[in-house]
Structures are given as structure tokens and as C-alpha cells.
Amino acid sequence: MPAVVVRPATDADLDAVAALYAREVAEGHATFDVEPPPRSVWETKLASTHPGDHFLVAAAGPAPDDDVLGFAYSGPFRDRGAYHHTREVTVYLDAGATGRGVGRLLYDDLLARMTAAGMRTALAVVALPNDASEGLHRACGFERQGVLREVGRKHGRWIDIAWWQKMLG
Ligand SMILES: CC(C)(COP(=O)(O)OP(=O)(O)OC[C@H]1O[C@@H](n2cnc3c(N)ncnc32)[C@H](O)[C@@H]1OP(=O)(O)O)[C@@H](O)C(=O)NCCC(=O)NCCS
């Protein structure tokens, strides 16, 4: 695979991001969305001015029209003020880009930006089973904090989630 570039997302990336996510909505269980969100949801994430919120893409090259291989972003865990220094992180790759270190590249960059912005902790929810995601979170220094049983139902089955947490800084 050619060199992968990780860079902040721009509006020009959002259609590719949305398409990539829509496939996981339709075919996978990593997201509990059952309908693809409207473009405005991605625009809102991109526009966040919270210092701990970052939206990155991994692309096949530096140009704006290079293929988007995946994305990762940080956002609010909950909106209440005392959660200011806690962010929830998410990562999705195109199926053809997995298992080659691209998730790690995205997370290393994202977590470094969150740490530099003074965030205290990163949380992630992993719908089970997902060996690749749990492997990525473990490799990046997250700890598995617990499992909530059967909180999701998708594709005709109940789905557990695991909470993963990394202290930053
Ligand atoms: C989960 C996902 C982001 C991981 O990204 P990736 O690029 O495939 O993972 P990487 O190649 O960067 O591997 C990162 C670490 O996880 C480990 N890992 C990757 N795939 C694994 C697997 N199937 N089983 C166990 N560990 C695995 C790697 O060994 C690596 O650890 P290391 O750095 O110590 O060697 C990617 O597979 C994906 O997008 N999957 C579909 C969507 C999804 O599940 N998103 C997560 C939602 S919580």
C-alpha cells in the first residue's frame, strides 16, 4: 500500500466519510446507527470548536481528492459541563484498508492532539465482538473498563458493548 497521510478532515472529505460510514451502518454492527446520518451531522462534527474535538482522515496521499481510507474523530461524551475534559473517540476504515496500521496512525495522531489540548481522558465504546477494534484500543493504551450486556439490537441479534478508557497526558 502506498504511503498513508493522516490530516485534518475538510468539507471536501465529508462525502467519502459519509459513504464509508454508511457501509458500516448497513452491513456491520460497529455502529448502532441503523440509518446513515445526514451530511449535516458530519458538518457539525467538523465545525466543533471544542479544543478537544478533532476530526482526521487517513488518505492515500496529500491532495484533497486522494482516496479517503478512513477517519477518526473525538467529540463529546455527554454535553454537561463537568465532562469538558472527557472526549469520546471513534474510528472507521474502508474494509480494504484494515489490518495495515492505518487505524493506529489515525489514533496516535488523534490522541496526541487531544493530549496537547489538555484533555484528561478518552473513552471508546466497542460493540462486541470486534477483535480488531479491541486490539487497536489495547495497543493504543486504552484499558477495558467493563461490558454492558445486550444494549443494542441489530441484524436480528442482541449486541454487548465494551467501554475502553485511556488517561491522557
Ligand atoms: C477497528 C479498526 C479501526 C482497526 O484499525 P486497523 O488499521 O485495522 O488496525 P491496525 O492495523 O492499526 O492495528 C492496531 C492494533 O490492533 C491490533 N489488531 C488489528 N486487527 C486485529 C485483529 N483482528 N485481532 C486482534 N488484534 C488486532 C494490531 O495487532 C495492532 O496492534 P499493534 O500496534 O500492537 O501491532 C478497523 O479494523 C476498522 O475500521 N474496522 C471496521 C470499523 C470498526 O470496527 N471501527 C471501530 C468502532 S469501535
The ligand as an SDF file (V2000), in Angstrom:
LIG
                    3D

 48 50  0  0  0  0  0  0  0  0999 V2000
  -11.0820   -1.3460   14.1470 C   0  0  0  0  0  0  0  0  0  0  0  0
  -10.1860   -0.7290   13.0760 C   0  0  0  0  0  0  0  0  0  0  0  0
  -10.3060    0.7940   13.1140 C   0  0  0  0  0  0  0  0  0  0  0  0
   -8.7280   -1.1110   13.4170 C   0  0  0  0  0  0  0  0  0  0  0  0
   -7.8540   -0.4650   12.5060 O   0  0  0  0  0  0  0  0  0  0  0  0
   -6.7210   -1.2850   11.7370 P   0  0  0  0  0  0  0  0  0  0  0  0
   -5.9940   -0.3740   10.8440 O   0  0  0  0  0  0  0  0  0  0  0  0
   -7.3500   -2.4860   11.1400 O   0  0  0  0  0  0  0  0  0  0  0  0
   -5.7730   -1.7210   12.9380 O   0  0  0  0  0  0  0  0  0  0  0  0
   -4.1830   -1.6300   12.9130 P   0  0  0  0  0  0  0  0  0  0  0  0
   -3.6730   -2.4090   11.7490 O   0  0  0  0  0  0  0  0  0  0  0  0
   -3.7660   -0.2060   13.0570 O   0  0  0  0  0  0  0  0  0  0  0  0
   -3.8360   -2.4200   14.2450 O   0  0  0  0  0  0  0  0  0  0  0  0
   -3.8030   -1.7580   15.5000 C   0  0  0  0  0  0  0  0  0  0  0  0
   -3.5170   -2.7650   16.5660 C   0  0  0  0  0  0  0  0  0  0  0  0
   -4.6430   -3.6450   16.6970 O   0  0  0  0  0  0  0  0  0  0  0  0
   -4.2310   -4.9880   16.5020 C   0  0  0  0  0  0  0  0  0  0  0  0
   -5.2170   -5.6530   15.6600 N   0  0  0  0  0  0  0  0  0  0  0  0
   -5.6240   -5.2860   14.4370 C   0  0  0  0  0  0  0  0  0  0  0  0
   -6.5180   -6.1700   13.9610 N   0  0  0  0  0  0  0  0  0  0  0  0
   -6.6470   -7.1170   14.9020 C   0  0  0  0  0  0  0  0  0  0  0  0
   -7.4250   -8.3020   14.9940 C   0  0  0  0  0  0  0  0  0  0  0  0
   -8.2630   -8.6630   14.0040 N   0  0  0  0  0  0  0  0  0  0  0  0
   -7.3410   -9.0450   16.1200 N   0  0  0  0  0  0  0  0  0  0  0  0
   -6.5230   -8.6860   17.1370 C   0  0  0  0  0  0  0  0  0  0  0  0
   -5.7450   -7.5470   17.1120 N   0  0  0  0  0  0  0  0  0  0  0  0
   -5.8240   -6.7920   16.0030 C   0  0  0  0  0  0  0  0  0  0  0  0
   -2.9250   -4.9270   15.7640 C   0  0  0  0  0  0  0  0  0  0  0  0
   -2.1260   -6.0450   16.0780 O   0  0  0  0  0  0  0  0  0  0  0  0
   -2.3130   -3.6480   16.2360 C   0  0  0  0  0  0  0  0  0  0  0  0
   -1.5900   -3.8230   17.4230 O   0  0  0  0  0  0  0  0  0  0  0  0
   -0.0080   -3.4550   17.4630 P   0  0  0  0  0  0  0  0  0  0  0  0
    0.0800   -1.9760   17.1120 O   0  0  0  0  0  0  0  0  0  0  0  0
    0.3830   -3.7860   18.8660 O   0  0  0  0  0  0  0  0  0  0  0  0
    0.6060   -4.3270   16.4130 O   0  0  0  0  0  0  0  0  0  0  0  0
  -10.5370   -1.2400   11.6550 C   0  0  0  0  0  0  0  0  0  0  0  0
  -10.3440   -2.6280   11.6120 O   0  0  0  0  0  0  0  0  0  0  0  0
  -11.9580   -0.8810   11.2200 C   0  0  0  0  0  0  0  0  0  0  0  0
  -12.1990    0.2080   10.7540 O   0  0  0  0  0  0  0  0  0  0  0  0
  -12.9080   -1.8280   11.3820 N   0  0  0  0  0  0  0  0  0  0  0  0
  -14.2990   -1.5880   10.9880 C   0  0  0  0  0  0  0  0  0  0  0  0
  -14.9790   -0.4570   11.7730 C   0  0  0  0  0  0  0  0  0  0  0  0
  -14.7830   -0.5800   13.2640 C   0  0  0  0  0  0  0  0  0  0  0  0
  -14.9330   -1.6600   13.8380 O   0  0  0  0  0  0  0  0  0  0  0  0
  -14.4900    0.5560   13.9050 N   0  0  0  0  0  0  0  0  0  0  0  0
  -14.2740    0.6170   15.3360 C   0  0  0  0  0  0  0  0  0  0  0  0
  -15.5270    1.0310   16.0130 C   0  0  0  0  0  0  0  0  0  0  0  0
  -15.3280    0.9010   17.8120 S   0  0  0  0  0  0  0  0  0  0  0  0
  1  2  1  0
  2  3  1  0
  2  4  1  0
  2 36  1  0
  4  5  1  0
  5  6  1  0
  6  7  2  0
  6  8  1  0
  6  9  1  0
  9 10  1  0
 10 11  2  0
 10 12  1  0
 10 13  1  0
 13 14  1  0
 14 15  1  0
 15 16  1  0
 15 30  1  0
 16 17  1  0
 17 18  1  0
 17 28  1  0
 18 19  1  0
 18 27  1  0
 19 20  2  0
 20 21  1  0
 21 22  1  0
 21 27  2  0
 22 23  1  0
 22 24  2  0
 24 25  1  0
 25 26  2  0
 26 27  1  0
 28 29  1  0
 28 30  1  0
 30 31  1  0
 31 32  1  0
 32 33  2  0
 32 34  1  0
 32 35  1  0
 36 37  1  0
 36 38  1  0
 38 39  2  0
 38 40  1  0
 40 41  1  0
 41 42  1  0
 42 43  1  0
 43 44  2  0
 43 45  1  0
 45 46  1  0
 46 47  1  0
 47 48  1  0
M  END
$$$$
